[in-house]
Amino acid sequence: MASNLLQKIWRVLNTEIEFNLLESETVKGGVEGGKAVFEIAEVIQENATDLSLLKPFINNIDSLLDALNSPLGQVVKEGLPFLPIATGIITYIIKKTGHEPTLEDEVQLVAQAAYLESLRQFLIDHPEISEKLETEASEAVQKQIKKWDEEIYFNDRKAKDTLIFFYDSPLRKKFYEILIARMKESGLDDNMAENVTEIISRSTHRYLKEAVLEVKDDAKKLAGIYGGGWQQDLEIYSSIDKYLEEAIAEKPKEKVFDENFSFQDIYVPLEVKSVDSNGKVEETATPQNIEEWAKAILLDEKKNKQVLFIQAGPGRGKSVFCRMFADFVRRELHPIYTPILIRLRDVRNFAANIDETLANAVGRDFVTSDSGWLTDRNTRFLFLLDGFDELLLERGATNELKPFLEQVAQFQKQAGDNSERGHRVLITGRPLALYGIERLMPQNLERVSILPMDDDIQQRWFEKWQTIVGEVEAEKFQEFLHREQCPEQVEELAREPLLLYLLAAMHRDGKLQVEMFADANVGGAKILIYEQALEWVLEKQRMEEGRNLSLEITKLEPRDLEILLAEAGLCVVQSGGEYAAIKMIEDRLLEQGCQELKDLIENARQNKREDGLKNPLAAFYLKKSETASNNSVEFFHKSFGEFLCAKRMVEGLEDLTEKTERRGQVNYFVSDKELERQVYDLFGYGRLTVEVVGYLMALLVKSEVKLEVLFQRLHGFYLDWCKGKFIDEMEEALSQKVRQLWKWGIKSGQRQVDIYTGLNVMILLFELHSYGQSQEELREQLHFYPCGQPDSENFDQTRLLRMIGYSQCLGSVAFMEIVGSFLNGADLSGADLSFADLSGANLSDANLRSANLSGANLSGVKLIGAKLIGAKLIGANFSSANLSGANLSGIDLRSADLIGVNLSSANLSSTNLIGAKLIDAKLSGADLRSANLRSANLSLANLSDADLSGIDLSAAYLIGADLSDANLSAAYLIGADLSDANLSAAYLIGADLIGADLSDADLSGANLSGADLSNIKWDNQTKWSNTIGLHEAIGVPEDLQQNPEFATAVAHSEAVSQQQE
């Protein structure tokens, strides 16, 4: 054991080989031994070559772990390293005796010194903890330290394993037990004690290797275990430290935009709630602090196969959390986990193997110099993958997100199963990117959504803001938000971290007043904020002594800068949503002919400079892209770029409406041919996102553009597109856009550009239609019929179905991925959508009168308030759809799949539901009068309070269904399976229950006046108590009449009836 080395050096010092330290009665150990260890460290530090001075102290210790008997804070106060104790003793013995100690003895001594050195370094880095550790070891722990090696079986093999992977060694387990006991009795709570001890344990291997490297020339046994790998490992650890220092520690210190304060100055942790497998936030869940949630999952070994999955909308703080939490892990949890922060937008090469993808993304020496970096058991990484939605937007509707998430999930599962890969993954992104794949998501996701700021979190943010702007300004801003005149919409926006900052900054600069927000909806309020922010950026951001320095920096007037930023926004979105090549921005601006910008660009090109626009772009909320191989820029915040893109699109759309009228003839400034070119130019790049469309519509409504004229011109384009005019006739507008995209390195063919353009125009028409329905004077003028108005000469019932089919060239569910979010309130009356895949679509309030949806996939569809009168729905799949309040009266739903569907309060009167699958359906409050549910499966369905009077439920399956308080008067329930059903308080007056199965059914309180109970099946669990009119039921089986419980219920029913008379 390690004490053998101490014995040996004692022998060497006394030249009495027979002296046995363990048998000596003078060994003190305990607290005195702890002091002796520090004295040994001091002697070695001051007299490294003359260890004869150790003679007075060696006899006082059992092992180097005696140092733990002293107050742990003393480890720092003494200021003495421990590694030289082990390396000095081993070297001294070899030189004095000519023999190297056994490998077991060497490893045990070096391990003790390395463990103590790891403790020392931790306490140096965490003085706030060191200050608390002022207690000497208790008697019980002193005994534990004295006998630490008594039960350890330690041989040559275990010594080698300890050097390779200390954390899994029996030494680490013993050291851990001692140190955590010392931490707890010194006053640390259980969680902190465990974390500190774990960090120290996982850092020890570094100091082990440092010690081996120090003695490698003398201790051949020790150094031979790993060959030349000791030095390489230390270089790898140095590379990791450098990465943490450069790439992680600096992230919180970076400035917010161009402010004088950093992210850490203004950051407050937000709260999250759990998200279910359908992507819905669990509203009843308890909110959790996002950092505490993440830390708890990371440290829970039972969840080591779970991916930490954080979703939230734009500007909600996902990326800021990643940068702050990565640094938190660096400071508080490393090396339990070593944080690696990767923006997915930065990853250029996604390999089939995620190991390779991660290696390419990191690209540091500790990766490139070590092919086994992910299987080094001494290092566990936490990969923070920020922005899965940016991965999707980068690649369009090509279904690459799902396989990537599956790769991540599989990586985490393997890490949980393999001790060599104990890594964890945290991934963030916008939930919209998951559209269409929600139900196909991996199962091992620990999924949460970031919540808007509540009052407490917002107050903590105000306190941070106060340290930046001062108490007076901070209080004035709070008063502004709480004033009665401040619209609720603005208060709602102030719950979003980014928008709260923008509001606060504008208020600080006098650009925010209550009067600005009169009559603004939330979308309009966002536009007002961003427009004010844009004005602030252009005119107020760089004011000095009354001068706008932006003009001096950029050599451009504010209007020219606005044109530049809007074009940059469009280019960034068209390039994939993250960055755009400066040359692309320049080329587009040259085509538009803005003279000042044109001069700036051409002058730079003549002088062979690449910074024509770089400086003016960099002067605002753009920066050079860190990932693009070409000369590109990106916005500091994605939402700002999306707003500017929408602004540029609106400017283009406004041009389409300009016209002159002379002698009754209308002439548009933009001809039909030019319109085609501009529409392809604006919308032929990929799909319009919900965010861009929201900004675009708010800007259109706010502008003075004639929406009816815009609608008319876009509708004409839509009809030509549906006919295939542009792609069939090789129109120049389409070909020009394709060439343009290729020129800027955006690979897209004619078919892709044509489909995206048409679907994006369709989205605009749906949005104009939606707005028009809220404006009485525009209701008819902006009414969009995708298939034409029924009974008109332009009506083509399969037009939309054909376009859905055409869009499948981009992917089987491309139409739903691109357009599905914009179908709310759509008029699809008379459309033939048979067998179409509309799964997950939002068709709330849609007009589907007389539409043919037979065989269509409507699973997960929202149909709240939809009009379905006369629609054909035979064989349609409605599983998990939301049809609450829908009017389905008289519709043929034979054999329809309605499993789990929400039909609460729906009108299903006279509906044909023969053979329909309604398992677990929600039908509470539904009107099912005269509906035909013969042979339908309603097992576990909720029919409480539903109107089922006169309904045909013969041979239906109602096993476990909830029919409490339902009206089943005169219903046909012949042969129905009502076993285990809840019929309490149900109205069954005159109901036909011949041959029905009522086993285990609860009929307590039900009204059975005149009900026919012939040949029913029942058992002793069937409940008849407090039934009404039971004595008037007919066809009661003889054996049931003899049942005591039934007889009591009949007597009670008759007595109640007589009392009422």
N, C-alpha and C positions, 0 to 999 in steps of 0.2 A: 504493500500500500504506500501512499504518498509519504506517510510518516517514516518509511524506511529511508527515504532520501534525507530527512532531517536527522535520523540516526547516523546515516553515513557521514554527513558533514560534521556531526558532533565527534564521530570517531576520528575523522581526518584532523579536526582541530585539536584533539587531545592525543592523537597518535595512539589511541587505545582501542583497537579494533573490537575487543571483546565487550566494550561498554554497550549496554542495551538501554536505549532511551525509554522504551515502553515499560521497563521494569523499574525504572528509577522512581523513587518516592518523592523526588524533588520537583517533578513536572507539575506546574501550577494550572495552566490552561485558564479557562474562564475569562473574566474581565482583565486579569493580569496578563493572560495570554494575548488578549486583544492589543494591549499596550505594547507587548513585546513584538507583535507583528509590525506595528508602525515603526518601532525602533530598528527592526531589521531592515525595513524599507529605507530608513534614513541612512543607516550605515552603508548599505549597498549603493545608494545614490551618491554618497560623498566619497566612498572608498571602494569603487567597483572592482579593483584588482586585489585588494587585501581583505578577504573575508574572514581572516582570523579574528577580526573585531566582533564577529557575530557570536563569539563564544559565550558572553554573559546572557544572551537572549534566547538562543536556540532551546535551551533547557526549559524555558517557560511556556512553550507552546505545544499543543497537540497537532495542529495543522494551521495553514494560513487562514482557514475559516474562523479561527479564533478572533480575527478582526471584527467579525459580526457581533461579538459580545459587547464591543464598545458602542456608544451612541453612533448610529449610522451617519449622522451629520459629520462626525469626526473624520470620516473617510475623505471628505472634501477639505476640511479645515487643515488636516495634516499636509495636504498638498503633495503627497508622495505617490508616485506610480507603483503599481504592484508587479507588473511584468518583469522588471529587472530582478525581483526576488527569485522567480523561477529560473529565468535565463542565467542569472549570476550563479546560483547554486549548482545548476547542472553543469555549466562550463567549469566551475571551480573543482567539482568532484572529478570530472574527466581529466583535467590537467594535473590534479594532485595524485590520482590513483592510476591513471592510464587506462581506466575502464569506464565504459558508458553504463549508467544505471539501466535497469530493465525498462522496456517500453511502457509497461503498466505504471511503474513508479513515475516515469517522466511525464506521462500524459496526465496522471492525477495531480501532480504538482502544478503543471502548466495550466490545467483546467481551473484549479483553484485561483491561481493568480489572474487568469483571464476573466474569470467571473467577477472577482473583486474589482478588476480594472474597468469592466463594463459597468459595474455599480458606480464606481467613482466618476466615470465620464458622464453617466446619466445625471448624477446629482450636481455636477458642474453645470450642465445644461439646464437644470431645473432647480435653481436656488430656492424657489418658493416651496418645493417639497423638502429639500435638504434642511431648511430652517425648522421643520416640524419634527425632525428625527433626532431628538435629544435624550432618548431614554436608553439606559443600559439593558442588556438582555436579561429576561427573567430567569429564575433558577431552572425552570422547565426547559426553556430554549437553550440555556447553557449546556444542559445534559444532552440535548438533541445535537448540538454542535460537537460535543466531545465524542459522541458515539456515531457520528454521521456515516462512517464507512464500515460499521460492524456487519451489516446485512447485505453488503454489496459483493456480488461475485464478479470480479473484474479480471479478465484475462487478456491475452495478447490480441484476440479478435475484437473484443469490446474496446480495447484501447485504440485500435485502428479505426473502428466505426465512430468512436468519439471524435477523433480528429477530423473525419470526413463530415459528420453530421452531429455536432454536439447536442443539438436540441433533443434528439431522440435517445440520448445516452442515459444510463442509470445515474451518472454523476449529476446531470442537469436536474433530474427528478428530485434527488436528495437536496441539492443546493436550493431548488425552488421551494421545497417544503420549509427549509430553515428561513430563507429570506422573507417569504410571505408572512411567516409567523412573526418575524421581527418588524415588518412593516405594520402589521395590524396592531401589535402591542405598542408601537410607537405613535399610534393615533390615526393612521390612515384608514378610511372606510374600506369595506371589502372590495368594492369595484376598483377603487384607485389602487389598492394594494395588489390586486390581481394584474391590472394593466401594467403597473410599474415593474413588477417582478417578471411579467411576460416579456416586456421590452428588454430588460436586462438579460434575460435568458437568451433571447433571439439575437442579441448583439455580441454575445460571448465568442462566437466562432471567429469573428474578425480578430479579436485579440489573441486567440489561440494561434491563428496563422501568423500574426506579427511575431509572436514568441518563437514559433518554429523557424521563421525566417531569420531571426536573430542568432539562433544557435545552430543553423544548418551545417556550418562548416565543422563543428565539433560533434554534435549529436546526430550521427549518421542514421541511427535507427529511427529517430523522430522525423528527420527530414526526408528519409527514404519513402515514407508512406505515400507521399503525394508528388514525389519527384520535383520537377520545376514548376508545378502548378501553384505552389504557395505564392510566388511572386505575381503570377497572372491573376490569381484571385484578388490579391490586394489592389492590383491595378483596376480590376473590375469594380471593386468596392469604391475606389477613388472616383471612378467614372460615374457611378451611381450618385455619390455625394455631390459631384460637380453638377450633375443633371438636376438634383433636388435644389441645389443652391441657385442655379441659373434659370431653370425652367419652372420651378414650383414656388420657391420662396419669393420670387419677384412678382408673381401674379397679383397678389393682393395690393402690392405697392404701385401698380400701374395706374396712371391717371384716368379718371372718368372723362371720356371725350377729351376736350382740351381744358378742363378745369384745373385748378391748382390743388385739388384734393384727390385722393386715391379711392379705390374700391373699399379698402379696409376702413376708411374714414366714414363711410356712409352705409356699409353693409349691415343688415340685420337678418338673422336666420328666419325663414318663413315656416309655414306649417303645411303638412301634407295629410291627405286622407287616402285610405286604401281604394284600389280600383278592382272591380270584379273581372271575371274572364270575358265578359262582354264589353269591356272598356268603359263601364259606367262607374262613376265615383260612388262609393258606398256612403250615402248621406248620413246614415245612422252611426257611422264609425267615429271614433274619438279622434280629433285632430292631434297630430304629433309634431313636435319640433323636428324639422327635416334633418338637422345634424344628429340629433339624438337617435332618430329612427335609423339613419344610415349606420351610425356607430354600433347600435345594438345588433343590427343584422350582420355586420362585419364580424363582430366578436362572438356571435352565436354559432358554435360549431355544428349544431343541428341543422343550420340553414346554409351549410357550405356548398350546397349545390344550387342555391338560388341566385339568380341575377337581380341586382338592385335596379329597378326600372322606374325612372322618374319621367312623368309626362306633364306638359303644361303648354299653354298657348304662348304666342309671341310676347316678349317683354315681361314675362312672369318671373324671370330670375334664374333660369336653369343654368345658363353659362356662368353667371356670377357665382352661383352656388358651387359649381364645379371647381372654379379657380380657388375659392375660399376653403372648400372642404379638402381639396388636394393638399393645401398648405396645412390645414388642421391635422391631417393624417401624417404629414411630414414632421410636424412639431410634437404631436401627442401619441402617435401610434407606430411610427417607424422605429424599428424594422419589423414589428408584427406584420405590418403591410407597408410596402413601399409604393407611393402613389405615382402613377404614370398618367398624365393628362393628354388626351388625344382628341382634337376636334376632327370629327369625321369628314368635315369639308376639306381638311388638309390631306386626307388619305387619297393618293392618286392611284395606287395599285391595289385593288382588292383581289387577292389570290383565292384559289379554291380552298386553300388551307389557311385558317385564321391565324395560326402561328406565324406564317409568312407575312400575312397582312399586318400584324402587330409589329413584327420586326422592321418592316418597311416604314411603318408610321413613326417608330421611335428613332431608329437610325443613329443611336449613340454608340460609343465605343463598347459599353458593357453588353451591347447586343451584337454589333458587327464582329467583335473579337471572340465571341463565345457562342458557338452554335447550340450549346446546351443551356442557354440562359433561362429558358422556361422550365427546365428540369433540375435546376440547382435547388436542393431541398432547403438550403440555408436562406434563400431569398423568396419571399412571397410578395407578388405585386398586386396592387389594386389598380385596375385599368378603368379610368374614367373616360368613357366614350361619349363625347358631347355632340348631340345633334343628329339622331338617326333620321329625322325628317330631311336634313340637308343631304343625306346620302340618297334619299328617294328623289328629291327635286333635281339633284345632279344628273340622275339617270332617267327621269321621266317615268312613264307608265310601263316599265319593263319588268315589273314584279321582282326586282332585285332586293327589296327590303326584306321580304319574308325569308328567303334563303340566308341572308346575312344574319337576321335575328336567330334563325335556327343554328347557324354556326356559333354565335355567341352563347346560346343556350347549351349546345353540346360541349363547347369549351368549358363552361362552368360545371357541367355534370362530370366531365372527366377530371377536372380539378378537384372536385369533391371526393372522387373515388381513388385518386392517385396521390399518395403522400409526397411525391416528387413535384407535384403541380398544385400547390395549395393556394392558387391565386383566386382573386375575386374580380367581378366585373360590375361596374355601375354604368348605366347607359341612360341618356336623356334625349328628349325630342318632343315635337309637337304631336298631339294625338291624331290630328287630321291625316298624318302620313300613314296611319294604320288603317285608313278607310279601306274596307273590302277584305281585310285579312284578320279582323278582330277574332273571329271564331277559329282561325287557324294558327293563332299565336302559340309559341311554346308554353308548356305548362309550368316550367320552373322559373317563373318571373315573380319577384316580390315587388308588386306594382303599386305605385302611389301617384297621386296628382297634386301638384302644388296649388294651394288655396290662395285666393286673394288675401291681402293683409286684413287682419281683424283690427279692432280698436287698439288692443295692447301692442301689437307689433308695429302698427302705424305710429303709435306714441313713441316707441323706442326709436323709430326712424326719425321722428321730429327732434328727439333729443340729440341724435347724431347731427342732424341738419343745423341745430342750434350751435354746436361747436364750430361749425363752418361759417355761418352767416351772422351769428350773434343772436342774443335772446329776443331783441325787439323784432327783427325781421321774421324769425321763426314763429313767434306768437301771432304776428299779423297774418302770416300765411295760414296758420291753423284757424284763426278767426274767419278768414275768407272762406275756407272749406265748410265751416259750420254755420255760416250766415244763412238766414232763411232764403235769401235771394239766389243763393248758389244752387243750381239745379242738381237733382239727385244723380243725373248722369255724370256730372263732374265729380261728385263724391265717389261714384262707382269707379270712375277712371283712376281716382287717387288711391285705389286699393291695389293698383298694378305698380310694381317697383319702377319700371322705366317711365311710365307716364306720370307717376308721382314726382319723380325727379324733374321731368320737363316742366310740370306745373310749378314746382317750387322754384326752379331756375327762372322761369318767365315772370313769376311773381316778384322774385328778388330784383329782376331787371325792369319792373314796372310794365310788363307786357301782358299781364293777366288781370282782367276785371270781371266782375259779376255780370255786367251788362252784355259782355261778349256772347254769353251763352243763352240768351233768351230764345225760347222756342227751338232749341237744338235737340235732336235725338242723340243717342249715344254715338252713332256713326258720324253724325254731323259734328258732335262735340270733339271727337277724335280728330276730324279734319281741321277744326278750328285750332286745336292744340298744335297739330303738326304744321299748319300754315303759320301760326305764330312762332313756332320753333324755327321754321325755315327763315322767316323774316329776321328772327333773333340771330340765327347763324349768319345771315348775309350782311346784316347791318349793325348788330349790337355786340356780337360775340368778341370782336377785337377792337373795342373803342379805347383810345388812349388820348387823354387831353383833348377830347372832343373830336378826334379824327378817327375815321374808319380805316384801320390799318389793312383791312381786307383788300381794298383797292390798290394799296401800295404793294401788297404781297403778290396779288394775282394779276394786276394790271387789267382787271375786268370790272365793269360796272355790276351792281347787284342783279339787274335784269339778265345780263349775260351769264352771270354765275348761276342764276336760277335755271336758265335754259340748260347749262352744262350739267347741273346736278340732276335735273329731271331726265336728261338723256342718259346719264350714268345709271340712274335707277332703272330705266328701261333695259339698258344693256346688261346690267347685273342679273335682272330677272330672266332675260332671254338667254343668258349664258348658263343658266342653271340655278340662279338664286343666291349665289354667294359672291362671285367676283366676275369681273369683265376685263378683257384686254383693253388697254388704253387706246390701242389702234382702232378697235371696234368703235369706241366712243368718238374718236377723231373722225373716222370715215363717215359716220352718220351725221356728225355736225357739219362736215364739209358739204354733204349732200343737201343739207337744209339751207346753207348759205348765210348763216349769221356772220356778218362781216368781221366783227372784233375777234370772234373765236376762230374764224377762218384765217385771219391774219396771224394770230398766235400760233396756230398749228402749222401753217405753211412756212412761216419764218423758222420754226424749230426744225422742220424737215429739210429746209434748204441748208441749214447749218449742221445737218446730220446729228441733231440732238433728239433724244427720246423723251425729253421732259416738257414737251409742249403743253400738255395738260396736267402733268404730274404735280406740279407745284400748286396750281389752283385747286386740284382735287384733294391733295394732301392737307390743304389748309382748312378743310372742313371735316365732315364726319366720314371721311373715307381714309383708307390707308392702303399701303402696298400689300398685296396678297402675299402671305407667307408660303403659300402652297403651289400657286400656279407657276408653271415653268416659263410662261411668257411674261411680258411687262403688264401686270394686271393690278387692279385695285378692288377693294371691297369696302362695304360700309361697316362702321363700328357696330351698328345695330341693324339687324335685318329689317325690322319693321319700318325704319325710316326710309330705307331703300325701296320697300314695297309701296309706301305712300308716294314717293317721288315717281316711281314707275306708273302708278295709277294717274298721277297728275299729267305725265307726258301722254298717256293714252287718251285722257279726256281732251287734251289740247288737239290731238289728232281727230277725235270724234267730232269735236266742235266744228272743225273745218268742213266736215261732210255736210253740215246743215246750212252753210252759207249759200244764199241764192238771191237771184234778182227776178222780179216779175215785170214783164213788159207786154202790154196788149194781150194779157191773159196767158202768156207763155212763160213758164218757169224755166230758168236757166241756173243750174248749180255751178258754183265756182269750181268745185271738184267734179270732174266728169265721171261717168260710170267707169271708164277704164282706169282713171286715176284712183277712184274709190277702191276698185279691186286691188290695185297695187298697195294702197295705204292699209287696207284691212289685212292683207297678207303680211305686210311689213310689221304691223303692230301685234298681230295675234298668231302668226304662223311659227311660233318657236317651241311650244309646249303647252301645258295646261294652265289655265287661269286658276289661281288659288283663291280660297275663300277670303283671305286677308286682302288681296289686291282688288277683288271684286267689291268688297265692302267699302274700301276707300274710293274706288272708281264711281260707284253709284252715289255715294254721299257727295262727291265732287260734281257729278253731273246734275244732281238735284239742286245743289247750291248755285250752279252756274246759270247763265241765262239762255243756255242752249234750248232750242225747240225740240223737246223729246219726241213729239209725234213725227217730226221730220226725220230725226235720227232713226226712229223705229222703222219708218217706211223704207228708208234706204238700206238698213241692215236686213230687213225682211226680204227685200228683193235679192240681196246677195245670198241669203239663206236658201231661197228657192232655187237659184241658179246652181248653188253648191250641191243641193240635194239631187239635181238632175245630172251632176257630174260634169258640168260645163267646163270648169277650169282645168280639171285633170285630163278630160277626154280631148279637149281642143288645144291642149298644150299652151294654155294662156301664159303670156309673158310675166304677169304678176306673180304667178306661182313659181315659175322657173327662176325668176329673178331673186325671190326670197331664198330658194334653195341654194343658189350660187352664193348669195350673200352669207348665209350661215356657214357654208363650207369655207369661204374665204377667211372667216374668223375662227375656224377650227371647231365649229359646232356641226357634228355629223348628223345630218337628217336628210332623208330622201323626199321626193315629190309627194309620195303617198302620205308620209308622216306629216309633212307641212300642211297638206290639204286637209287631213282629218283634224289636226289640232285647230286649224283656223276655223273650220266649220263648226266644230263643237264649242269653241270659245264664243263665236258669234251667237250660237244657240243659247249659251249661258247668258249673254247680254240681253237677248230677247226675253228669256224667262225672267230676268231681273227687272227689266222695264215693264213687263206684264205685271209682276208682283207689285211694283210701285204704282202702276196705273190703277190697279184694283182698289188702292187706298185713296185715290183722287177721283171724285165723281166725274169731273170734266174730262178726264183722260181715260176713263174706264174702257170705252169702246176703241179709242184711237190707239191705245197701247195693248190691246187684247191679242195675245199670241196663241194661235192654234198651230202646233207643230205639224199636224196633218191637214191643215186647212179647216175652215169652218164647216161643220157637218151640213149636208144638203146644199152646199154651194158647188159651183163648177170647178173650183180649185181643190175640193176635198179629195184627199188621197189617203185612205185609211192605213196603208202599209208604209207610208213615207218614213215615219219615225222608226219603224221596225227595220227598214232597210238601212237607215243610217246607223242604227245600233249594230247591225251586222257588219257594215262597212268599217266601223270603229274597231272591230275585233282584229283588224290588221295590226293594231298596236298591242293587242292582248285580249284574252277572252273576256275580261271584265273592264275593259278600258272605258266604255261608256259610263258605267257606274262610278268608276274612280274619278272621272273628269267632270261629269254632269250631275251625278247622283245627289250631290248636296244642294242642288239648285232647283229641285222639282217641287218644292213646297208651293202649293196653290196653283200648280200648272193645270192648264185646260187640255186634257187628253181625251175629251169626249169623242166617242165613236172610233177611237184609234184601235187598230188591230195590233196588239202586243202579245199575241199568243206565243207561248213557249219562250218569251224573252226573259233574260236574267236581270231582274230588277232588285236583287237581294240587297238589303241595307239602305234602300233609297228612302228619302224623306218625301213622302207623298201626302203629308198632312194638308188638309183643306183642298186637295186636288180634285178636279172635276173629271171623274172617270165614268160618267154616265154613258151607258151603251158601249163601253170599251170592251174589247175581246181580250181577256187575260187568261183564257183557258190554258192550263198547263204551264203558266208562267211561274218563275221562281220569285216569290215575294217574301221569302224568309227574312225576318228581321226588319221588314219595311214598316215605316211609320205611316199610318193611314188615319191618324186622328182627325176627325171631322171631314174625311173624304166623302165625296158624293159618288156612290156606286150603284145607283138605281139603274136597272137594265143592263148592268155589266155581266159579261159571261166569265164565270170563274171556275168552270168545271175542271177538276184535277189540279187546280193551282196549289202551290206550296206556300202556306202562310205561316209556317212554324216560327214561333217567337215574334211574330209581327204585332204591332200596336194598332188595333182597330177600335180603340175606345171611342164611343160616341158616333161611330160610322153608321151610315144608313145603308143597310144591306137588304132592305125589305123586298121580298119576292125574288131574290136572286138565286140562281141555280149554283149551289156549291156542292153538288154531289161528289163524294169521294175526295173532297179537298183535304189537304194536310193543314190542320189548324192546331197542331200540337203546341201547347204553351202560349197560344195567341191571347192577346188582351182584347176582349170584346165587351168589356164592362160598359154598361149603359148604351150599347149598340142597338140599333133597330134591326131585328132579324125576323120581324113578323112575316109569315107566309114564305119564309126562305126554305129552299130545298136543300137539306143537309143530310140526305140519305147516305149512309156509309161514311160520313165525314169523320176524320180523326180529330177529336177535340180533347185529347188527353191533357190534363193539367191546364186546360184553358180557363181564362178568367171571364166569367159571364155574369158577374154580379150586377144586378140592376138592368140586365139586357131585356129587351122586348122580344120574346120568342113566340108570341101568340100565333097559333095556326101554322107554325113551322113544322116541317117534316124531318124528324131526326131518327127515322126508322133505321135500325142497325148501326147507328152512329156510336162511336166510342167516346164516352164522356167521363171515363175513369179519372178520378181526382180533380175533375173540373169544379170550378167555383161558380155555382148558380144561385148563390144566396140572393134573395129578394128579386129574382128574375121573374118575368111574366111568361109563364109557360102554359097559359090556359088554352085548352083545345089542341095542344101540341101532340104530334104523333111520335112517341118514343118507344114504340113496340120493338122488342128485341134489341133495344139499345143497351150499351154497356155503361153503367153509372156507378161502377165499383168505387167506393170511397169518395164519391162526389158530395159536394156541399150544396144541399138544396134547402137549407134553412130559410124559412120565411118566403120561399118561392111560391108562386101561384100556379098550381097544377090542376086547377079546376077543369073537369071534363077532359083531362089529358089521357091519351092512349098509351098505357104502360104495359101492354100485353107482352108477357115473356121478357120484360126488361130485367137486367141484372142490377139490383139496387143494394147488393150486399155491402155492408159497412158504410152505406151512405148516410149522410146527415140530413134527415127530413124533419127536424124539429121545427115546430110552428109552421110547417108547410100547409098550403091550402090544397087538399086533395078531394074537394067536394065533387062527387060524381065521377071521379077518376076511374079508369078501367085498368085494374091491376091483376087481371087474370093471368095466372102462371108466373107472376113476377117473383124474383128472388129477393126476399127481405131479410136474409140472414145477417145478423149483427147490425142491422139498420137501426137508426135512432128516430122513432116516430113520436117522441114525447112532445106533447102540445100540438101535434098536427090535427087538422080538421079532416075527418074521413067520412063526413056525412054522405051517404049514398054511394060511397066507393065500393067497387066490386072486387072482393078479395078471393074470388074463386081460385082454388088450386095454387095459392101462393106458397112459396117456400119460406120457412121461418125457423128460428132456433131460440134457445133460451137466452141468447144475448140480444134478441130483438127487443127494443124498448117501446112500450105502449103507454107509459104513464102520462096522465093528464091530457090524453087525446080527446078531441072534441068530436061529437057525432059518431063515435065508434059503435054505439048501439044501433045506429041507423045503417051501418055498413052491411052489404049483402054478400052472399056466397061465402061466408066465413067457414073455413074447414072445421069439421067436427072436432078433430084433435086439438085445434087451436082454441076452440070454445071451452075445452076442458082445462086449458092451461090456467093455473091460479092467477098469474100476473095479468093475463089477458082478461080473465073474468073480472078481476078487480077494476081494471081500466074501463071495462064496459059498464060496470055498475056505477063507477064515478062519473062517466060520461052521461049516463041516463039521469043521475041525480042532479047534475049541473043543469041539464036541459029542463028538468021539471022545475028547478028553482027559477030559471029564467022565464018560464011560462007563467 
